[in-house]
Amino acid sequence: MVLGYPNGIRKKEIPYEAQIVRVADEYDAIVTKRQYTTHVNISETLKDLIKDTKPDPKFVALDQLAEKEKSGKINGAILKKLFKVVIDDTLYEISGIMNYVKYLEQQVKRLETIYNYKKKADSSTKEKTKQYYLEGMKYLFQEGESVQNCEQVLEDYKNALASRKEMIQKLHQEIKIIKKLRV
């Protein structure tokens, strides 16, 4: 029975590059969204990889299994580097989401102005005042928006904004968890 990589090599005999590829491949296989699985939390994935850096004490008494257990394990130093890459990538993702949040905030502000104009137009008893607010709304509309759907569009933007802010909080929490992980 051949253990580990080709030719039975193990631990320090395995080329450093191959160890890096193994960690990256295992990480990618776990976190990549697939049609039959849901997205796994990054910190949970890293915890699983940490487990793979340490021998499992259940098998220590069985010599053959203990020997097999030690071959091909994840290099802890490489895993630590992966932590840094994951944190940097998560910060980049947060940055992109924050830019989108700024855009959503601008759209909510614009749509709230439209909605306020609509309320004023609806409550106006004078036709001239009503037309004034309706014309103001038309200048603020973007493609696909109208007097009839402006409330729904505003609600959709508010929901998108809340969702992105929640996503940013979750990603910051993931970073905190990852920073506490030890190999």
PyMOL commands that place a pseudoatom at each C-alpha (Angstrom):
pseudoatom trace, name=CA, resn=MET, resi=1, chain=A, elem=C, hetatm=0, pos=[0.000, 0.000, 0.000]
pseudoatom trace, name=CA, resn=VAL, resi=2, chain=A, elem=C, hetatm=0, pos=[1.402, 3.390, -1.030]
pseudoatom trace, name=CA, resn=LEU, resi=3, chain=A, elem=C, hetatm=0, pos=[0.692, 6.244, 1.366]
pseudoatom trace, name=CA, resn=GLY, resi=4, chain=A, elem=C, hetatm=0, pos=[0.503, 9.944, 0.623]
pseudoatom trace, name=CA, resn=TYR, resi=5, chain=A, elem=C, hetatm=0, pos=[1.487, 11.423, -2.702]
pseudoatom trace, name=CA, resn=PRO, resi=6, chain=A, elem=C, hetatm=0, pos=[3.071, 9.453, -5.571]
pseudoatom trace, name=CA, resn=ASN, resi=7, chain=A, elem=C, hetatm=0, pos=[6.046, 7.333, -4.594]
pseudoatom trace, name=CA, resn=GLY, resi=8, chain=A, elem=C, hetatm=0, pos=[4.899, 7.326, -0.951]
pseudoatom trace, name=CA, resn=ILE, resi=9, chain=A, elem=C, hetatm=0, pos=[6.286, 10.761, -0.120]
pseudoatom trace, name=CA, resn=ARG, resi=10, chain=A, elem=C, hetatm=0, pos=[4.868, 12.597, 2.856]
pseudoatom trace, name=CA, resn=LYS, resi=11, chain=A, elem=C, hetatm=0, pos=[5.102, 15.711, 5.026]
pseudoatom trace, name=CA, resn=LYS, resi=12, chain=A, elem=C, hetatm=0, pos=[8.263, 17.723, 4.213]
pseudoatom trace, name=CA, resn=GLU, resi=13, chain=A, elem=C, hetatm=0, pos=[9.010, 15.556, 1.164]
pseudoatom trace, name=CA, resn=ILE, resi=14, chain=A, elem=C, hetatm=0, pos=[5.862, 16.869, -0.566]
pseudoatom trace, name=CA, resn=PRO, resi=15, chain=A, elem=C, hetatm=0, pos=[6.792, 19.914, -2.675]
pseudoatom trace, name=CA, resn=TYR, resi=16, chain=A, elem=C, hetatm=0, pos=[5.699, 23.175, -1.048]
pseudoatom trace, name=CA, resn=GLU, resi=17, chain=A, elem=C, hetatm=0, pos=[3.845, 24.178, -4.234]
pseudoatom trace, name=CA, resn=ALA, resi=18, chain=A, elem=C, hetatm=0, pos=[1.828, 20.946, -4.135]
pseudoatom trace, name=CA, resn=GLN, resi=19, chain=A, elem=C, hetatm=0, pos=[0.901, 21.637, -0.503]
pseudoatom trace, name=CA, resn=ILE, resi=20, chain=A, elem=C, hetatm=0, pos=[-0.323, 25.132, -1.470]
pseudoatom trace, name=CA, resn=VAL, resi=21, chain=A, elem=C, hetatm=0, pos=[-2.387, 23.737, -4.338]
pseudoatom trace, name=CA, resn=ARG, resi=22, chain=A, elem=C, hetatm=0, pos=[-3.902, 21.098, -2.053]
pseudoatom trace, name=CA, resn=VAL, resi=23, chain=A, elem=C, hetatm=0, pos=[-5.023, 23.658, 0.545]
pseudoatom trace, name=CA, resn=ALA, resi=24, chain=A, elem=C, hetatm=0, pos=[-6.388, 26.019, -2.125]
pseudoatom trace, name=CA, resn=ASP, resi=25, chain=A, elem=C, hetatm=0, pos=[-8.178, 23.173, -3.924]
pseudoatom trace, name=CA, resn=GLU, resi=26, chain=A, elem=C, hetatm=0, pos=[-9.754, 21.821, -0.742]
pseudoatom trace, name=CA, resn=TYR, resi=27, chain=A, elem=C, hetatm=0, pos=[-10.852, 25.313, 0.322]
pseudoatom trace, name=CA, resn=ASP, resi=28, chain=A, elem=C, hetatm=0, pos=[-12.346, 26.012, -3.112]
pseudoatom trace, name=CA, resn=ALA, resi=29, chain=A, elem=C, hetatm=0, pos=[-14.150, 22.678, -3.178]
pseudoatom trace, name=CA, resn=ILE, resi=30, chain=A, elem=C, hetatm=0, pos=[-15.775, 23.412, 0.177]
pseudoatom trace, name=CA, resn=VAL, resi=31, chain=A, elem=C, hetatm=0, pos=[-16.819, 27.060, -0.310]
pseudoatom trace, name=CA, resn=THR, resi=32, chain=A, elem=C, hetatm=0, pos=[-17.804, 27.048, -3.981]
pseudoatom trace, name=CA, resn=LYS, resi=33, chain=A, elem=C, hetatm=0, pos=[-21.556, 27.222, -4.397]
pseudoatom trace, name=CA, resn=ARG, resi=34, chain=A, elem=C, hetatm=0, pos=[-22.929, 24.202, -6.185]
pseudoatom trace, name=CA, resn=GLN, resi=35, chain=A, elem=C, hetatm=0, pos=[-26.449, 23.452, -7.304]
pseudoatom trace, name=CA, resn=TYR, resi=36, chain=A, elem=C, hetatm=0, pos=[-26.804, 20.670, -4.727]
pseudoatom trace, name=CA, resn=THR, resi=37, chain=A, elem=C, hetatm=0, pos=[-25.357, 22.499, -1.716]
pseudoatom trace, name=CA, resn=THR, resi=38, chain=A, elem=C, hetatm=0, pos=[-25.772, 25.814, -0.008]
pseudoatom trace, name=CA, resn=HIS, resi=39, chain=A, elem=C, hetatm=0, pos=[-22.911, 28.228, 0.607]
pseudoatom trace, name=CA, resn=VAL, resi=40, chain=A, elem=C, hetatm=0, pos=[-20.785, 27.260, 3.597]
pseudoatom trace, name=CA, resn=ASN, resi=41, chain=A, elem=C, hetatm=0, pos=[-19.603, 29.948, 6.027]
pseudoatom trace, name=CA, resn=ILE, resi=42, chain=A, elem=C, hetatm=0, pos=[-15.983, 30.748, 5.330]
pseudoatom trace, name=CA, resn=SER, resi=43, chain=A, elem=C, hetatm=0, pos=[-14.994, 30.533, 8.993]
pseudoatom trace, name=CA, resn=GLU, resi=44, chain=A, elem=C, hetatm=0, pos=[-16.609, 27.081, 9.289]
pseudoatom trace, name=CA, resn=THR, resi=45, chain=A, elem=C, hetatm=0, pos=[-14.672, 25.947, 6.230]
pseudoatom trace, name=CA, resn=LEU, resi=46, chain=A, elem=C, hetatm=0, pos=[-11.415, 27.171, 7.737]
pseudoatom trace, name=CA, resn=LYS, resi=47, chain=A, elem=C, hetatm=0, pos=[-12.238, 25.347, 10.977]
pseudoatom trace, name=CA, resn=ASP, resi=48, chain=A, elem=C, hetatm=0, pos=[-12.664, 22.145, 8.941]
pseudoatom trace, name=CA, resn=LEU, resi=49, chain=A, elem=C, hetatm=0, pos=[-9.283, 22.704, 7.314]
pseudoatom trace, name=CA, resn=ILE, resi=50, chain=A, elem=C, hetatm=0, pos=[-7.686, 23.296, 10.731]
pseudoatom trace, name=CA, resn=LYS, resi=51, chain=A, elem=C, hetatm=0, pos=[-8.976, 19.875, 11.811]
pseudoatom trace, name=CA, resn=ASP, resi=52, chain=A, elem=C, hetatm=0, pos=[-7.167, 18.425, 8.805]
pseudoatom trace, name=CA, resn=THR, resi=53, chain=A, elem=C, hetatm=0, pos=[-3.819, 19.811, 10.043]
pseudoatom trace, name=CA, resn=LYS, resi=54, chain=A, elem=C, hetatm=0, pos=[-3.918, 17.785, 13.267]
pseudoatom trace, name=CA, resn=PRO, resi=55, chain=A, elem=C, hetatm=0, pos=[-3.838, 13.998, 13.708]
pseudoatom trace, name=CA, resn=ASP, resi=56, chain=A, elem=C, hetatm=0, pos=[-7.097, 12.475, 14.882]
pseudoatom trace, name=CA, resn=PRO, resi=57, chain=A, elem=C, hetatm=0, pos=[-6.491, 10.991, 18.367]
pseudoatom trace, name=CA, resn=LYS, resi=58, chain=A, elem=C, hetatm=0, pos=[-9.089, 8.248, 17.729]
pseudoatom trace, name=CA, resn=PHE, resi=59, chain=A, elem=C, hetatm=0, pos=[-6.655, 6.486, 15.407]
pseudoatom trace, name=CA, resn=VAL, resi=60, chain=A, elem=C, hetatm=0, pos=[-3.385, 6.844, 17.329]
pseudoatom trace, name=CA, resn=ALA, resi=61, chain=A, elem=C, hetatm=0, pos=[-3.618, 3.358, 18.857]
pseudoatom trace, name=CA, resn=LEU, resi=62, chain=A, elem=C, hetatm=0, pos=[-3.888, 1.694, 15.457]
pseudoatom trace, name=CA, resn=ASP, resi=63, chain=A, elem=C, hetatm=0, pos=[-0.391, 1.851, 13.965]
pseudoatom trace, name=CA, resn=GLN, resi=64, chain=A, elem=C, hetatm=0, pos=[-1.354, 1.473, 10.316]
pseudoatom trace, name=CA, resn=LEU, resi=65, chain=A, elem=C, hetatm=0, pos=[-4.173, 3.994, 10.514]
pseudoatom trace, name=CA, resn=ALA, resi=66, chain=A, elem=C, hetatm=0, pos=[-2.022, 6.383, 12.536]
pseudoatom trace, name=CA, resn=GLU, resi=67, chain=A, elem=C, hetatm=0, pos=[0.679, 6.146, 9.866]
pseudoatom trace, name=CA, resn=LYS, resi=68, chain=A, elem=C, hetatm=0, pos=[-1.863, 6.778, 7.105]
pseudoatom trace, name=CA, resn=GLU, resi=69, chain=A, elem=C, hetatm=0, pos=[-3.371, 9.606, 9.163]
pseudoatom trace, name=CA, resn=LYS, resi=70, chain=A, elem=C, hetatm=0, pos=[-0.046, 11.452, 9.207]
pseudoatom trace, name=CA, resn=SER, resi=71, chain=A, elem=C, hetatm=0, pos=[0.494, 11.336, 5.440]
pseudoatom trace, name=CA, resn=GLY, resi=72, chain=A, elem=C, hetatm=0, pos=[-0.726, 14.111, 3.190]
pseudoatom trace, name=CA, resn=LYS, resi=73, chain=A, elem=C, hetatm=0, pos=[-1.962, 16.401, 5.979]
pseudoatom trace, name=CA, resn=ILE, resi=74, chain=A, elem=C, hetatm=0, pos=[-2.467, 20.096, 5.386]
pseudoatom trace, name=CA, resn=ASN, resi=75, chain=A, elem=C, hetatm=0, pos=[0.544, 22.273, 6.134]
pseudoatom trace, name=CA, resn=GLY, resi=76, chain=A, elem=C, hetatm=0, pos=[-0.422, 24.662, 8.964]
pseudoatom trace, name=CA, resn=ALA, resi=77, chain=A, elem=C, hetatm=0, pos=[1.818, 27.478, 7.682]
pseudoatom trace, name=CA, resn=ILE, resi=78, chain=A, elem=C, hetatm=0, pos=[0.072, 27.372, 4.316]
pseudoatom trace, name=CA, resn=LEU, resi=79, chain=A, elem=C, hetatm=0, pos=[-3.310, 27.359, 6.016]
pseudoatom trace, name=CA, resn=LYS, resi=80, chain=A, elem=C, hetatm=0, pos=[-2.318, 30.503, 7.956]
pseudoatom trace, name=CA, resn=LYS, resi=81, chain=A, elem=C, hetatm=0, pos=[-1.475, 32.191, 4.649]
pseudoatom trace, name=CA, resn=LEU, resi=82, chain=A, elem=C, hetatm=0, pos=[-4.900, 31.146, 3.355]
pseudoatom trace, name=CA, resn=PHE, resi=83, chain=A, elem=C, hetatm=0, pos=[-6.468, 32.921, 6.350]
pseudoatom trace, name=CA, resn=LYS, resi=84, chain=A, elem=C, hetatm=0, pos=[-4.785, 36.167, 5.264]
pseudoatom trace, name=CA, resn=VAL, resi=85, chain=A, elem=C, hetatm=0, pos=[-5.911, 35.720, 1.660]
pseudoatom trace, name=CA, resn=VAL, resi=86, chain=A, elem=C, hetatm=0, pos=[-9.484, 35.006, 2.782]
pseudoatom trace, name=CA, resn=ILE, resi=87, chain=A, elem=C, hetatm=0, pos=[-9.519, 38.088, 5.041]
pseudoatom trace, name=CA, resn=ASP, resi=88, chain=A, elem=C, hetatm=0, pos=[-8.146, 40.282, 2.228]
pseudoatom trace, name=CA, resn=ASP, resi=89, chain=A, elem=C, hetatm=0, pos=[-10.703, 38.857, -0.198]
pseudoatom trace, name=CA, resn=THR, resi=90, chain=A, elem=C, hetatm=0, pos=[-13.519, 39.412, 2.291]
pseudoatom trace, name=CA, resn=LEU, resi=91, chain=A, elem=C, hetatm=0, pos=[-12.427, 43.024, 2.841]
pseudoatom trace, name=CA, resn=TYR, resi=92, chain=A, elem=C, hetatm=0, pos=[-12.434, 43.524, -0.927]
pseudoatom trace, name=CA, resn=GLU, resi=93, chain=A, elem=C, hetatm=0, pos=[-15.947, 42.069, -1.096]
pseudoatom trace, name=CA, resn=ILE, resi=94, chain=A, elem=C, hetatm=0, pos=[-17.070, 44.414, 1.713]
pseudoatom trace, name=CA, resn=SER, resi=95, chain=A, elem=C, hetatm=0, pos=[-15.600, 47.359, -0.197]
pseudoatom trace, name=CA, resn=GLY, resi=96, chain=A, elem=C, hetatm=0, pos=[-17.586, 46.459, -3.303]
pseudoatom trace, name=CA, resn=ILE, resi=97, chain=A, elem=C, hetatm=0, pos=[-20.789, 46.035, -1.320]
pseudoatom trace, name=CA, resn=MET, resi=98, chain=A, elem=C, hetatm=0, pos=[-20.202, 49.374, 0.426]
pseudoatom trace, name=CA, resn=ASN, resi=99, chain=A, elem=C, hetatm=0, pos=[-19.947, 51.098, -2.960]
pseudoatom trace, name=CA, resn=TYR, resi=100, chain=A, elem=C, hetatm=0, pos=[-23.256, 49.518, -3.920]
pseudoatom trace, name=CA, resn=VAL, resi=101, chain=A, elem=C, hetatm=0, pos=[-24.751, 50.603, -0.573]
pseudoatom trace, name=CA, resn=LYS, resi=102, chain=A, elem=C, hetatm=0, pos=[-23.831, 54.215, -1.389]
pseudoatom trace, name=CA, resn=TYR, resi=103, chain=A, elem=C, hetatm=0, pos=[-25.623, 53.883, -4.730]
pseudoatom trace, name=CA, resn=LEU, resi=104, chain=A, elem=C, hetatm=0, pos=[-28.676, 52.330, -3.047]
pseudoatom trace, name=CA, resn=GLU, resi=105, chain=A, elem=C, hetatm=0, pos=[-28.752, 55.126, -0.460]
pseudoatom trace, name=CA, resn=GLN, resi=106, chain=A, elem=C, hetatm=0, pos=[-28.788, 57.703, -3.255]
pseudoatom trace, name=CA, resn=GLN, resi=107, chain=A, elem=C, hetatm=0, pos=[-31.630, 55.867, -4.974]
pseudoatom trace, name=CA, resn=VAL, resi=108, chain=A, elem=C, hetatm=0, pos=[-33.639, 55.614, -1.744]
pseudoatom trace, name=CA, resn=LYS, resi=109, chain=A, elem=C, hetatm=0, pos=[-33.198, 59.346, -1.178]
pseudoatom trace, name=CA, resn=ARG, resi=110, chain=A, elem=C, hetatm=0, pos=[-34.333, 60.089, -4.758]
pseudoatom trace, name=CA, resn=LEU, resi=111, chain=A, elem=C, hetatm=0, pos=[-37.326, 57.759, -4.452]
pseudoatom trace, name=CA, resn=GLU, resi=112, chain=A, elem=C, hetatm=0, pos=[-38.311, 59.178, -1.068]
pseudoatom trace, name=CA, resn=THR, resi=113, chain=A, elem=C, hetatm=0, pos=[-38.403, 62.614, -2.698]
pseudoatom trace, name=CA, resn=ILE, resi=114, chain=A, elem=C, hetatm=0, pos=[-40.637, 61.181, -5.436]
pseudoatom trace, name=CA, resn=TYR, resi=115, chain=A, elem=C, hetatm=0, pos=[-42.856, 59.507, -2.842]
pseudoatom trace, name=CA, resn=ASN, resi=116, chain=A, elem=C, hetatm=0, pos=[-43.184, 62.780, -0.887]
pseudoatom trace, name=CA, resn=TYR, resi=117, chain=A, elem=C, hetatm=0, pos=[-44.143, 64.564, -4.108]
pseudoatom trace, name=CA, resn=LYS, resi=118, chain=A, elem=C, hetatm=0, pos=[-46.741, 61.852, -4.737]
pseudoatom trace, name=CA, resn=LYS, resi=119, chain=A, elem=C, hetatm=0, pos=[-48.257, 62.295, -1.272]
pseudoatom trace, name=CA, resn=LYS, resi=120, chain=A, elem=C, hetatm=0, pos=[-48.413, 66.069, -1.795]
pseudoatom trace, name=CA, resn=ALA, resi=121, chain=A, elem=C, hetatm=0, pos=[-49.974, 65.624, -5.243]
pseudoatom trace, name=CA, resn=ASP, resi=122, chain=A, elem=C, hetatm=0, pos=[-52.530, 63.150, -3.871]
pseudoatom trace, name=CA, resn=SER, resi=123, chain=A, elem=C, hetatm=0, pos=[-53.477, 65.452, -0.987]
pseudoatom trace, name=CA, resn=SER, resi=124, chain=A, elem=C, hetatm=0, pos=[-53.642, 68.604, -3.109]
pseudoatom trace, name=CA, resn=THR, resi=125, chain=A, elem=C, hetatm=0, pos=[-57.065, 70.071, -3.810]
pseudoatom trace, name=CA, resn=LYS, resi=126, chain=A, elem=C, hetatm=0, pos=[-55.808, 72.395, -6.520]
pseudoatom trace, name=CA, resn=GLU, resi=127, chain=A, elem=C, hetatm=0, pos=[-55.183, 70.908, -9.953]
pseudoatom trace, name=CA, resn=LYS, resi=128, chain=A, elem=C, hetatm=0, pos=[-52.306, 73.318, -10.612]
pseudoatom trace, name=CA, resn=THR, resi=129, chain=A, elem=C, hetatm=0, pos=[-50.479, 72.225, -7.428]
pseudoatom trace, name=CA, resn=LYS, resi=130, chain=A, elem=C, hetatm=0, pos=[-51.154, 68.572, -8.211]
pseudoatom trace, name=CA, resn=GLN, resi=131, chain=A, elem=C, hetatm=0, pos=[-49.661, 68.978, -11.708]
pseudoatom trace, name=CA, resn=TYR, resi=132, chain=A, elem=C, hetatm=0, pos=[-46.657, 70.795, -10.242]
pseudoatom trace, name=CA, resn=TYR, resi=133, chain=A, elem=C, hetatm=0, pos=[-45.760, 67.803, -8.055]
pseudoatom trace, name=CA, resn=LEU, resi=134, chain=A, elem=C, hetatm=0, pos=[-46.486, 65.265, -10.806]
pseudoatom trace, name=CA, resn=GLU, resi=135, chain=A, elem=C, hetatm=0, pos=[-44.125, 67.128, -13.158]
pseudoatom trace, name=CA, resn=GLY, resi=136, chain=A, elem=C, hetatm=0, pos=[-41.463, 67.184, -10.433]
pseudoatom trace, name=CA, resn=MET, resi=137, chain=A, elem=C, hetatm=0, pos=[-41.839, 63.426, -10.085]
pseudoatom trace, name=CA, resn=LYS, resi=138, chain=A, elem=C, hetatm=0, pos=[-41.376, 62.914, -13.833]
pseudoatom trace, name=CA, resn=TYR, resi=139, chain=A, elem=C, hetatm=0, pos=[-37.993, 64.671, -13.720]
pseudoatom trace, name=CA, resn=LEU, resi=140, chain=A, elem=C, hetatm=0, pos=[-36.798, 62.311, -10.999]
pseudoatom trace, name=CA, resn=PHE, resi=141, chain=A, elem=C, hetatm=0, pos=[-38.073, 59.067, -12.540]
pseudoatom trace, name=CA, resn=GLN, resi=142, chain=A, elem=C, hetatm=0, pos=[-35.651, 56.615, -14.055]
pseudoatom trace, name=CA, resn=GLU, resi=143, chain=A, elem=C, hetatm=0, pos=[-36.488, 54.082, -16.748]
pseudoatom trace, name=CA, resn=GLY, resi=144, chain=A, elem=C, hetatm=0, pos=[-39.339, 51.783, -15.723]
pseudoatom trace, name=CA, resn=GLU, resi=145, chain=A, elem=C, hetatm=0, pos=[-40.508, 54.004, -12.855]
pseudoatom trace, name=CA, resn=SER, resi=146, chain=A, elem=C, hetatm=0, pos=[-43.898, 55.674, -12.784]
pseudoatom trace, name=CA, resn=VAL, resi=147, chain=A, elem=C, hetatm=0, pos=[-46.432, 57.282, -10.481]
pseudoatom trace, name=CA, resn=GLN, resi=148, chain=A, elem=C, hetatm=0, pos=[-48.131, 53.900, -10.201]
pseudoatom trace, name=CA, resn=ASN, resi=149, chain=A, elem=C, hetatm=0, pos=[-45.069, 51.885, -9.140]
pseudoatom trace, name=CA, resn=CYS, resi=150, chain=A, elem=C, hetatm=0, pos=[-42.884, 54.415, -7.277]
pseudoatom trace, name=CA, resn=GLU, resi=151, chain=A, elem=C, hetatm=0, pos=[-43.909, 53.138, -3.830]
pseudoatom trace, name=CA, resn=GLN, resi=152, chain=A, elem=C, hetatm=0, pos=[-43.027, 49.540, -4.759]
pseudoatom trace, name=CA, resn=VAL, resi=153, chain=A, elem=C, hetatm=0, pos=[-39.717, 50.609, -6.320]
pseudoatom trace, name=CA, resn=LEU, resi=154, chain=A, elem=C, hetatm=0, pos=[-38.863, 52.554, -3.148]
pseudoatom trace, name=CA, resn=GLU, resi=155, chain=A, elem=C, hetatm=0, pos=[-39.693, 49.515, -1.010]
pseudoatom trace, name=CA, resn=ASP, resi=156, chain=A, elem=C, hetatm=0, pos=[-37.542, 47.273, -3.231]
pseudoatom trace, name=CA, resn=TYR, resi=157, chain=A, elem=C, hetatm=0, pos=[-34.562, 49.641, -2.911]
pseudoatom trace, name=CA, resn=LYS, resi=158, chain=A, elem=C, hetatm=0, pos=[-35.000, 49.830, 0.869]
pseudoatom trace, name=CA, resn=ASN, resi=159, chain=A, elem=C, hetatm=0, pos=[-35.061, 46.027, 1.085]
pseudoatom trace, name=CA, resn=ALA, resi=160, chain=A, elem=C, hetatm=0, pos=[-31.950, 45.768, -1.095]
pseudoatom trace, name=CA, resn=LEU, resi=161, chain=A, elem=C, hetatm=0, pos=[-30.201, 48.355, 1.074]
pseudoatom trace, name=CA, resn=ALA, resi=162, chain=A, elem=C, hetatm=0, pos=[-31.081, 46.545, 4.301]
pseudoatom trace, name=CA, resn=SER, resi=163, chain=A, elem=C, hetatm=0, pos=[-29.968, 43.238, 2.813]
pseudoatom trace, name=CA, resn=ARG, resi=164, chain=A, elem=C, hetatm=0, pos=[-26.561, 44.622, 1.751]
pseudoatom trace, name=CA, resn=LYS, resi=165, chain=A, elem=C, hetatm=0, pos=[-25.976, 46.259, 5.137]
pseudoatom trace, name=CA, resn=GLU, resi=166, chain=A, elem=C, hetatm=0, pos=[-26.763, 42.944, 6.831]
pseudoatom trace, name=CA, resn=MET, resi=167, chain=A, elem=C, hetatm=0, pos=[-24.358, 41.196, 4.446]
pseudoatom trace, name=CA, resn=ILE, resi=168, chain=A, elem=C, hetatm=0, pos=[-21.592, 43.654, 5.389]
pseudoatom trace, name=CA, resn=GLN, resi=169, chain=A, elem=C, hetatm=0, pos=[-22.183, 42.957, 9.098]
pseudoatom trace, name=CA, resn=LYS, resi=170, chain=A, elem=C, hetatm=0, pos=[-22.014, 39.199, 8.496]
pseudoatom trace, name=CA, resn=LEU, resi=171, chain=A, elem=C, hetatm=0, pos=[-18.782, 39.532, 6.542]
pseudoatom trace, name=CA, resn=HIS, resi=172, chain=A, elem=C, hetatm=0, pos=[-17.219, 41.655, 9.306]
pseudoatom trace, name=CA, resn=GLN, resi=173, chain=A, elem=C, hetatm=0, pos=[-18.288, 38.972, 11.790]
pseudoatom trace, name=CA, resn=GLU, resi=174, chain=A, elem=C, hetatm=0, pos=[-16.670, 36.300, 9.596]
pseudoatom trace, name=CA, resn=ILE, resi=175, chain=A, elem=C, hetatm=0, pos=[-13.402, 38.271, 9.646]
pseudoatom trace, name=CA, resn=LYS, resi=176, chain=A, elem=C, hetatm=0, pos=[-13.523, 38.474, 13.460]
pseudoatom trace, name=CA, resn=ILE, resi=177, chain=A, elem=C, hetatm=0, pos=[-14.029, 34.709, 13.680]
pseudoatom trace, name=CA, resn=ILE, resi=178, chain=A, elem=C, hetatm=0, pos=[-11.229, 33.992, 11.194]
pseudoatom trace, name=CA, resn=LYS, resi=179, chain=A, elem=C, hetatm=0, pos=[-8.804, 36.233, 13.110]
pseudoatom trace, name=CA, resn=LYS, resi=180, chain=A, elem=C, hetatm=0, pos=[-9.454, 34.166, 16.250]
pseudoatom trace, name=CA, resn=LEU, resi=181, chain=A, elem=C, hetatm=0, pos=[-8.791, 30.816, 14.532]
pseudoatom trace, name=CA, resn=ARG, resi=182, chain=A, elem=C, hetatm=0, pos=[-5.572, 29.030, 15.503]
pseudoatom trace, name=CA, resn=VAL, resi=183, chain=A, elem=C, hetatm=0, pos=[-3.789, 26.292, 13.593]
for i in range(1, 183): cmd.bond("trace and resi %d" % i, "trace and resi %d" % (i + 1))
show_as sticks, trace
zoom trace
